[in-house]
Every structure is written in C-alpha cells, then in structure tokens.
Amino acid sequence: MNLSTPSGTPSARPGASPAETEAIWSLVTGMYDAYVAGDRARIDACLDPAATLWDSA
C-alpha cells in the first residue's frame, strides 16, 4: 500500500502540525502494509500496550 499524505489535505486533528499528521499517516499505512503482508510482529509493534483493542477475527 505505502500511501503518502496528499499535499494540501487538512489535518484530521485540529491543531496537528504537518509533521504530526505525517507521523500518524505513516503509522496507520504501515500497520495496514504489515496486515497485508501477514506480519503480526510488525502489527503488534504499532500498538500501545495500554490500548484496548478487539479483533474481529
């Protein structure tokens, strides 16, 4: 997948800097890349241990 943030796209979080927006976009797209590749360790590395997630699988 490896998508890049389209230039001029407004931030999803009001007040976020372009660097913060890019970092979040990179994390999300990187996690989806890992999912498509079946790389569970790389997916898990993106998750905060304090977060609660439910997996539909």
N, C-alpha and C positions, 0 to 999 in steps of 0.2 A: 504494500500500500504506500507507505512513505510519502504522505501528502505534505505539502508545505502550506503555511498560512497565506491565503490570498492577500496581496497588498491592499491596504485601504479597508480591510474588514474590521468593523468595530469590535472592540473587546467584549467578550461575553460577561466580563465582570467589570462594572463601572469602577473607574479609578485604577485599573490594572495598567501597568506600563507595557510597552511593546515587548520588552524582554520577558516579563511575566506571562504575557499572553503566548508568546512563542514557546516558553518552557512548558506550559500546560498543554499546548497543542502537540508538542513533541512527545510528552509523556503518554498522552491518550493514543496518538497514532502508533507510537512504539509498542504500546500494550496490544493494540489490535494486530500489528505485524507479528508479535510473538504468538498471539492466539492462532492466527492463520498458519504459522509455522509449527504449531503444536509444541511450543517451547514453554512448558509450565514453569520452569525455574525463572525464566525471564519475566513472565507474567507476575509471578509471586514477588519478584524484586521491585515491581512497581507499586505494590500495595503497602500501606501503612499498617503495622501490626495492631494499632489502636482502632482501626476502622472495622466496622461490622459489615460484612457482605454476605449475600445469599446467592448461591449459584443455582440456576435453574436445572442444571444437569445433575 
